[in-house]
Amino acid sequence: MASGLTKTQLVRHLAEKVGVNNKQAAAFLQTLADTALKETKKNGVFVVPGLGRLVKSNRKARVGRNPQTGEPIKIPAKTVVKFRVAKVAKEAIAPSKK
């Protein structure tokens, strides 16, 4: 299975494409991540245009099963974060077959 870019490779790529040094590109990437976390926590959603959105979602409490014993267990309610891919990105990566 092929692996993706490491953080260092991504920073170098951004620096080359934008024409800044690696330190500035790393600072931009860190600022984007910090802003995404802060805004998702505060507003429940953070949109990266052309890529997708981070969405905070609440899961209800439910009854599950212990896979080893089959015994019912209670799963408590919790807050989760989901990433919803934008239609443009989805079509660019995996075009629909029509």
Contact map, one row per residue, 1 for C-alpha under 8 A:
11100000000000000000000000000000000000000000000000000000000000000000000000000000000000000000000000
11110000000000000000000000000000000000000000000000000000000000000000000000000000000000000000000000
11111000000000000000000000000000000000000000000000000000000000000000000000000000000000000000000000
01111100000000000000000000000000000000000000000000000000000000000000000000000000000000000000000000
00111111110000000000000000000000000000000000000000000000000000000000000000000000000000000000000000
00011111110000000000000000000000000000000000000000000000000000000000000000000000000000000000000000
00001111111000000000000000000000000000000000000000000000000000000000000000000000000000000000000000
00001111111100000000000000000000000000000000000000000000000000000000000000000000000000000000000000
00001111111110000000000000000000000000000000000000000000000000000000000000000000000000000000000000
00001111111111000000000000000000000000000000000000000000000000000000000000000000000000000000000000
00000011111111100000010011001000000000000000000000000000000000000000000000000000000000000000000000
00000001111111110000010010000000000000000000000000000000000000000000000000000000000000000000000000
00000000111111111000000000000000000000000000000000000000000000000000000000000000000000000000000000
00000000011111111100000010000000000000000000000000000000000000000000000000000000000000000000000000
00000000001111111111110110000000000000000000000000000000000000000000000000000000000000000000000000
00000000000111111111100000000000000000000000000000000000000000000000000000000000000000000000000000
00000000000011111110000000000000000000000000000000000000000000000000000000000000000000000000000000
00000000000001111111000000000000000000000000000000000000000000000000000000000000000000000000000000
00000000000000111111100000000000000000000000000000000000000000000000000000000000000000000000000000
00000000000000110111110110000000000000000000000000000000000000000000000000000000000000000000000000
00000000000000110011111110000000000000000000000000000000000000000000000000000000000000000000000000
00000000001100100001111111000000000000000000000000000000000000000000000000000000000000000000000000
00000000000000000000111111100000000000000000000000000000000000000000000000000000000000000000000000
00000000000000100001111111110000000000000000000000000000000000000000000000000000000000000000000000
00000000001101100001111111111000000000000000000000000000000000000000000000000000000000000000000000
00000000001000000000011111111100000000000000000000000000000000000000000000000000000000000000000000
00000000000000000000001111111110000000000000000000000000000000000000000000000000000000000000000000
00000000000000000000000111111111000000000000000000000000000000000000000000000000000000000000000000
00000000001000000000000011111111100000000000000000000000000000000000000000000000000000000000000000
00000000000000000000000001111111110000000000000000000000000000000000000000000000000000000000000000
00000000000000000000000000111111111000000000000000000000000000000000000000000000000000000000000000
00000000000000000000000000011111111100000000000000000000000000000000000000000000000000000000000000
00000000000000000000000000001111111110000000000000000000000000000000000000000000000000000000000000
00000000000000000000000000000111111111000000000000000000000000000000000000000000000000000000000000
00000000000000000000000000000011111111100000000000000000000000000000000000000000000000000000000000
00000000000000000000000000000001111111110000010000000100000000000000000000000000000000000000000000
00000000000000000000000000000000111111111000000000000000000000000000000000000000000000000000000000
00000000000000000000000000000000011111111100000000000000000000000000000000000000000000000000000000
00000000000000000000000000000000001111111111110000000000000000000000000000000000000000000000000000
00000000000000000000000000000000000111111111110000000111000000000000000000000000000000000000000000
00000000000000000000000000000000000011111111100000000001000000000000000000000000000000000000000000
00000000000000000000000000000000000001111111000000000000000000000000000000000000000000000000000000
00000000000000000000000000000000000000111111110000000000000000000000000000000000000000000000000000
00000000000000000000000000000000000000111111110000000111100000000000000000000000000000000000000000
00000000000000000000000000000000000000111011111000001111000000000000000000000000000000000000000000
00000000000000000000000000000000000100110011111100001110000000000000000000000000000000000000000000
00000000000000000000000000000000000000000000111110011100000000000000000000000000000000000000000000
00000000000000000000000000000000000000000000011111111000000000000000000000000000000000000000000000
00000000000000000000000000000000000000000000001111110000000000000000000000000000000001000000000000
00000000000000000000000000000000000000000000000111110000000000000000000000000000000001011000000000
00000000000000000000000000000000000000000000000111111000000000000000000000000000000011011000000000
00000000000000000000000000000000000000000000001111111100000000000000000000000000001111001000000000
00000000000000000000000000000000000000000000111100111110000000000000000000000000001111000000000000
00000000000000000000000000000000000100010001111000011111000000000000000000000000111100000000000000
00000000000000000000000000000000000000010001110000001111100000000000000000000000111100000000000000
00000000000000000000000000000000000000011001100000000111110000000000000000000011110000000000000000
00000000000000000000000000000000000000000001000000000011111000000000000000000011110000000000000000
00000000000000000000000000000000000000000000000000000001111100000000000000001111000000000000000000
00000000000000000000000000000000000000000000000000000000111110000000000000001111000000000000000000
00000000000000000000000000000000000000000000000000000000011111000000000000011100000000000000000000
00000000000000000000000000000000000000000000000000000000001111100000000001111100000000000000000000
00000000000000000000000000000000000000000000000000000000000111110000000001111000000000000000000000
00000000000000000000000000000000000000000000000000000000000011111000000111100000000000000000000000
00000000000000000000000000000000000000000000000000000000000001111100000111100000000000000000000000
00000000000000000000000000000000000000000000000000000000000000111110011110000000000000000000000000
00000000000000000000000000000000000000000000000000000000000000011111111110000000000000000000000000
00000000000000000000000000000000000000000000000000000000000000001111111000000000000000000000000000
00000000000000000000000000000000000000000000000000000000000000000111110000000000000000000000000000
00000000000000000000000000000000000000000000000000000000000000000111111000000000000000000000000000
00000000000000000000000000000000000000000000000000000000000000001111111100000000000000000000000000
00000000000000000000000000000000000000000000000000000000000000001110111110000000000000000000000000
00000000000000000000000000000000000000000000000000000000000000111100011111000000000000000000000000
00000000000000000000000000000000000000000000000000000000000000111100001111100000000000000000000000
00000000000000000000000000000000000000000000000000000000000011110000000111110000000000000000000000
00000000000000000000000000000000000000000000000000000000000011110000000011111000000000000000000000
00000000000000000000000000000000000000000000000000000000000111000000000001111100000000000000000000
00000000000000000000000000000000000000000000000000000000011111000000000000111110000000000000000000
00000000000000000000000000000000000000000000000000000000011110000000000000011111000000000000000000
00000000000000000000000000000000000000000000000000000001111000000000000000001111100000000000000000
00000000000000000000000000000000000000000000000000000001111000000000000000000111110000000000000000
00000000000000000000000000000000000000000000000000000111100000000000000000000011111000000000000000
00000000000000000000000000000000000000000000000000000111100000000000000000000001111100000000000000
00000000000000000000000000000000000000000000000000011110000000000000000000000000111110000000000000
00000000000000000000000000000000000000000000000000011110000000000000000000000000011111000000000000
00000000000000000000000000000000000000000000000000111000000000000000000000000000001111101100000000
00000000000000000000000000000000000000000000000011111000000000000000000000000000000111111100000000
00000000000000000000000000000000000000000000000000000000000000000000000000000000000011111110000000
00000000000000000000000000000000000000000000000001100000000000000000000000000000000001111111000000
00000000000000000000000000000000000000000000000001110000000000000000000000000000000011111111100000
00000000000000000000000000000000000000000000000000000000000000000000000000000000000011111111111000
00000000000000000000000000000000000000000000000000000000000000000000000000000000000000111111111100
00000000000000000000000000000000000000000000000000000000000000000000000000000000000000011111111000
00000000000000000000000000000000000000000000000000000000000000000000000000000000000000001111111000
00000000000000000000000000000000000000000000000000000000000000000000000000000000000000000111111100
00000000000000000000000000000000000000000000000000000000000000000000000000000000000000000111111110
00000000000000000000000000000000000000000000000000000000000000000000000000000000000000000010011111
00000000000000000000000000000000000000000000000000000000000000000000000000000000000000000000001111
00000000000000000000000000000000000000000000000000000000000000000000000000000000000000000000000111
